[in-house]
Amino acid sequence: MADGPILPTRIDTGTHPEQFVDHYRPELETPVGTVVSLHGGYWRIRYGLDINTAICHHLVRRGWEVVNIEYRRIVDDDAPSVWPDMTTDVLAGVAWAAGLQGAGTSRPLIAVGHSAGGHLALWAGAQPHSPITAVVALAPVADLVASDRQHLSTSATRALLGGSADAIPDVYASASPRALLPLGVPQLVVHGEADDAVPADMSTDYVAAAMDAGDDAVLLSPDDADHFTIIDPRTAPWRDIDTWMDSQRPV
């Protein structure tokens, strides 16, 4: 594939203005698999799916069909919880991506998410009858209870779910990947030790818990990577990410 701009096709997956995906199609007649991309930004409206554009370009050049998902986000921290609507949007995007696979395909469908998008990728992979076959979580907010108690990003988790972990424990239990273990799909978690937005030990603890629960989970902890290094596919961690993703393809 040429090194010039790669223009996706925008597809509405619902009637809300933020229910859409950008679909990237590789030049291969048969893609090696499908990726659903979920962007970060602590679930807030000022961050959109364009954050993951470089990742989408990188993966489509490697032969993956890529579906970059947009979803409804927090508009105001004092507004009602956006969580139910957000899940509708994410699952609609995943379902649309799964429809590209065709019946009986053995090609993988991998969710790749960063930060809040890492949380959503893990969460989506854990849902009953999910078509997702593996997850790559880049600096994910994998434990929403810990995020709430540490008041990460000025208590973004409370704005997302509509209250604290102590006030609405059942909501946290249904929304937090840590509480949903085992997910039942292979997971690669990549979290730089220099991350000052999401603590690296959240991923360390999450992967240990995932492995204890019986999941196939791997942690990569690049020493000098910060929160945004790992969404630049030109950086060293992506060599390992590409190798791991390739390992999820059928032999």
Secondary structure as the mmCIF struct_conf table of DSSP 4:
data_model
#
loop_
_struct_conf.conf_type_id
_struct_conf.id
_struct_conf.beg_label_comp_id
_struct_conf.beg_label_asym_id
_struct_conf.beg_label_seq_id
_struct_conf.end_label_comp_id
_struct_conf.end_label_asym_id
_struct_conf.end_label_seq_id
BEND BEND1 ASP A 3 GLY A 4
HELX_LH_PP_P HELX_LH_PP_P1 LEU A 7 PRO A 8
STRN STRN1 THR A 9 ASP A 12
BEND BEND2 GLY A 14 HIS A 16
TURN_TY1_P TURN_TY1_P1 PRO A 17 GLU A 18
STRN STRN2 PHE A 20 TYR A 24
BEND BEND3 GLU A 27 THR A 30
BEND BEND4 VAL A 32 VAL A 32
STRN STRN3 GLY A 33 LEU A 38
BEND BEND5 GLY A 41 GLY A 41
TURN_TY1_P TURN_TY1_P2 TYR A 42 TRP A 43
STRN STRN4 ARG A 44 ARG A 44
TURN_TY1_P TURN_TY1_P3 ILE A 45 ARG A 46
HELX_RH_3T_P HELX_RH_3T_P1 LEU A 49 ASN A 52
HELX_RH_AL_P HELX_RH_AL_P1 THR A 53 ARG A 61
TURN_TY1_P TURN_TY1_P4 ARG A 62 GLY A 63
STRN STRN5 TRP A 64 ILE A 69
STRN STRN6 ILE A 74 ILE A 74
BEND BEND6 VAL A 75 VAL A 75
TURN_TY1_P TURN_TY1_P5 ASP A 77 ASP A 78
BEND BEND7 ALA A 79 ALA A 79
HELX_LH_PP_P HELX_LH_PP_P2 PRO A 80 SER A 81
HELX_RH_AL_P HELX_RH_AL_P2 TRP A 83 GLN A 101
TURN_TY1_P TURN_TY1_P6 ALA A 103 GLY A 104
STRN STRN7 LEU A 109 HIS A 114
TURN_TY1_P TURN_TY1_P7 SER A 115 SER A 115
HELX_RH_AL_P HELX_RH_AL_P3 ALA A 116 ALA A 126
BEND BEND8 GLN A 127 GLN A 127
TURN_TY1_P TURN_TY1_P8 PRO A 128 HIS A 129
STRN STRN8 ALA A 134 LEU A 138
BEND BEND9 ALA A 139 ALA A 139
HELX_RH_AL_P HELX_RH_AL_P4 LEU A 144 ARG A 149
TURN_TY1_P TURN_TY1_P9 GLN A 150 HIS A 151
HELX_RH_AL_P HELX_RH_AL_P5 LEU A 152 LEU A 161
TURN_TY1_P TURN_TY1_P10 GLY A 162 GLY A 162
BEND BEND10 GLY A 163 GLY A 163
TURN_TY1_P TURN_TY1_P11 ALA A 165 ALA A 167
HELX_RH_AL_P HELX_RH_AL_P6 PRO A 169 ALA A 175
HELX_RH_AL_P HELX_RH_AL_P7 PRO A 177 LEU A 180
BEND BEND11 GLY A 184 VAL A 185
STRN STRN9 GLN A 187 VAL A 190
TURN_TY1_P TURN_TY1_P12 GLU A 193 ALA A 194
BEND BEND12 ASP A 196 VAL A 198
HELX_RH_AL_P HELX_RH_AL_P8 ALA A 200 ASP A 212
TURN_TY1_P TURN_TY1_P13 ALA A 213 GLY A 214
STRN STRN10 ALA A 217 LEU A 220
TURN_TY1_P TURN_TY1_P14 ASP A 223 ASP A 224
TURN_TY1_P TURN_TY1_P15 HIS A 227 PHE A 228
HELX_RH_3T_P HELX_RH_3T_P2 THR A 229 ILE A 231
TURN_TY1_P TURN_TY1_P16 PRO A 233 ARG A 234
BEND BEND13 THR A 235 THR A 235
TURN_TY1_P TURN_TY1_P17 ALA A 236 ALA A 236
HELX_RH_AL_P HELX_RH_AL_P9 PRO A 237 SER A 247
TURN_TY1_P TURN_TY1_P18 GLN A 248 GLN A 248
BEND BEND14 ARG A 249 ARG A 249
#
